[in-house]
Amino acid sequence: RVRPDNDFFVPEERWLAPLAELIETLRREGDSVGARVGVIAYGVPAGWGDPVFDKLDATLAHALMSIGAVKAVEIGDGVNVAFQRGSEHRDAMTPHGFVTNHAGGVLAGISTGQAIRAYLAFKPTSSIRLPIATVGTDGQPRTLEVKGRHDPCVGIRGVPIAEAMMALTLMDHALRQRGQNGAVTQPMRPIPGTEDSE
């Protein structure tokens, strides 16, 4: 599956006009806004990752946090798990596949065969046209005004970067899996309900 072909990479066209209006308003006002970006990888086989030091979700979080302006990364339900009970968060399985994907395709640091879901929070650009109070090297109050080009939302530019970072991380795990288990020939049935089973 490919990301939507529009300037904001949003899957629902009804958001295009409001987003364009928001960005234009921010540009006029010299301000900026943050963004929450979702990246989903389909077709990742079960078994990639490690239960201790190289957990798939840990390496994904590390890679995605390395992107400039990213201040938070969530896997699956992310911070919402703090408000869930174990009985609602766990991902039950049936002969037809997983019922839910709260874990975001990773359990105990290892891929489950479900879609891997990650979400990134991009901060609003701090170098904006609006003046800000600061202190000079002499300790005296000053006003700082940044001149030049200003991005109203760096999260928009972050979409293809996040996709690339997830792809690089998954490829790294694919190569590790191949290097550590290359001779393993035990065939594994596709997990029902995943793309590989369709």
C-alpha positions in Angstrom: 0.0 0.0 0.0 1.2 3.5 -0.8 0.7 6.7 1.0 -2.1 9.0 -0.4 -1.0 11.2 -3.4 -1.7 14.7 -2.0 0.3 17.5 -0.5 -0.5 16.5 3.1 -0.3 12.7 2.8 -3.8 12.4 4.3 -6.0 9.4 3.4 -9.3 11.3 3.6 -9.8 14.0 1.0 -12.3 15.9 3.2 -9.3 17.1 5.2 -7.4 18.6 2.3 -9.2 22.0 2.2 -9.2 22.6 6.0 -5.5 21.7 6.1 -4.5 23.9 3.2 -6.4 26.8 4.9 -4.7 26.1 8.3 -1.2 26.1 6.7 -2.0 29.3 4.8 -3.3 31.0 7.9 -0.1 30.0 9.9 2.1 31.2 7.0 0.3 34.6 7.0 0.6 34.9 10.8 4.2 33.7 10.9 3.3 30.9 13.3 3.6 27.1 13.2 1.8 23.9 14.3 2.8 20.4 15.4 1.7 17.2 13.7 0.9 13.6 14.5 2.0 11.3 11.7 1.1 7.6 11.4 3.3 5.0 9.6 2.0 1.5 9.0 4.0 -1.4 7.6 2.1 -4.4 6.1 3.4 -7.8 5.3 6.1 -8.0 8.0 6.4 -11.7 8.9 6.0 -12.9 12.5 9.3 -13.5 14.4 11.4 -10.4 13.6 13.0 -8.8 16.6 14.4 -9.9 19.9 12.8 -10.2 23.4 15.5 -8.3 25.3 18.1 -6.0 23.8 17.0 -5.5 20.2 13.2 -5.4 20.5 11.6 -4.5 17.2 9.5 -1.8 18.9 12.6 -0.4 20.7 14.7 -0.1 17.5 11.7 1.4 15.7 11.2 4.0 18.5 15.0 4.7 18.5 15.0 5.3 14.7 11.9 7.3 14.6 13.0 9.5 17.5 16.1 10.3 15.5 14.1 12.3 13.0 14.4 16.0 13.6 11.5 17.7 15.5 10.1 14.3 16.7 9.2 14.6 20.4 7.3 11.3 20.9 6.8 7.9 19.3 4.0 5.5 20.0 3.7 1.9 18.9 0.2 0.5 18.5 -2.2 2.2 21.0 0.8 4.0 22.4 0.1 6.2 25.5 -3.6 5.2 25.5 -2.5 1.8 27.0 -2.1 3.6 30.3 -5.9 3.9 30.4 -6.8 0.4 29.2 -7.3 -2.8 31.2 -5.4 -5.9 30.4 -8.6 -7.6 29.3 -9.2 -4.9 26.6 -5.6 -4.3 25.6 -4.5 -7.9 24.8 -4.9 -9.0 21.2 -7.0 -12.1 21.1 -6.6 -14.7 18.3 -9.1 -16.9 16.6 -8.6 -19.5 13.8 -9.4 -16.6 11.4 -6.7 -14.3 12.8 -6.2 -11.6 15.4 -9.3 -9.8 16.6 -7.5 -6.5 17.4 -4.1 -4.9 17.0 -3.6 -2.9 20.1 0.1 -3.9 20.3 0.8 -2.4 16.9 2.1 -5.7 15.4 4.8 -6.2 18.1 4.5 -8.3 21.2 7.5 -8.8 23.6 9.8 -7.1 21.1 8.9 -9.5 18.3 6.7 -9.0 15.2 3.3 -10.8 15.3 2.7 -10.8 11.5 0.1 -8.1 11.9 0.5 -4.6 10.5 3.1 -2.6 12.4 1.7 0.7 13.5 3.8 3.6 14.7 2.8 7.2 15.4 5.2 10.2 15.7 4.6 13.6 17.3 6.4 16.5 15.5 6.8 19.7 17.5 5.8 23.0 16.0 8.7 24.8 14.3 10.3 27.1 16.9 12.0 29.3 14.3 9.0 31.3 13.4 8.5 35.0 12.4 6.8 36.0 15.7 9.2 37.6 18.2 10.2 35.8 21.4 11.7 37.1 24.7 15.2 35.8 25.4 18.4 36.8 27.3 21.6 38.1 25.6 25.1 37.0 26.5 25.3 40.0 28.8 22.3 38.6 30.8 20.0 41.4 29.7 16.5 40.8 28.3 16.3 40.8 24.5 13.7 40.2 21.8 14.6 37.7 19.1 13.1 37.8 15.7 13.9 35.1 13.2 14.1 36.2 9.5 13.8 34.1 6.4 11.7 31.1 5.3 9.5 29.4 7.9 7.9 26.0 7.8 4.3 26.2 9.2 4.4 22.4 9.8 7.5 20.2 9.6 5.3 17.1 10.1 4.2 17.2 6.5 7.8 16.9 5.4 8.3 14.2 8.0 5.9 11.7 6.4 8.3 10.3 3.7 11.2 10.5 6.2 9.3 8.4 8.7 8.4 5.9 6.0 12.0 5.6 5.1 13.2 5.2 8.7 10.6 2.5 9.3 11.7 0.7 6.1 15.4 0.9 7.1 14.7 -0.5 10.5 12.6 -3.3 9.2 15.2 -4.2 6.6 17.8 -4.3 9.3 15.6 -6.8 11.2 15.1 -8.8 8.1 18.8 -9.1 7.6 19.4 -10.0 11.2 16.7 -12.6 11.0 18.3 -14.0 7.8 21.8 -14.0 9.4 20.7 -15.6 12.6 18.1 -18.1 11.2 19.1 -18.5 7.6 19.2 -22.3 7.8 15.8 -22.6 9.5 13.6 -24.3 7.0 10.5 -25.0 9.1 7.7 -23.5 7.1 5.3 -21.3 9.0 1.7 -21.1 8.0 0.5 -17.5 7.3 -1.3 -16.0 10.3 -5.0 -15.7 9.4 -6.2 -12.2 9.0 -2.8 -10.8 7.8 -2.0 -9.8 4.2 0.1 -12.8 3.8 -2.9 -15.1 4.3 -5.1 -13.4 1.8 
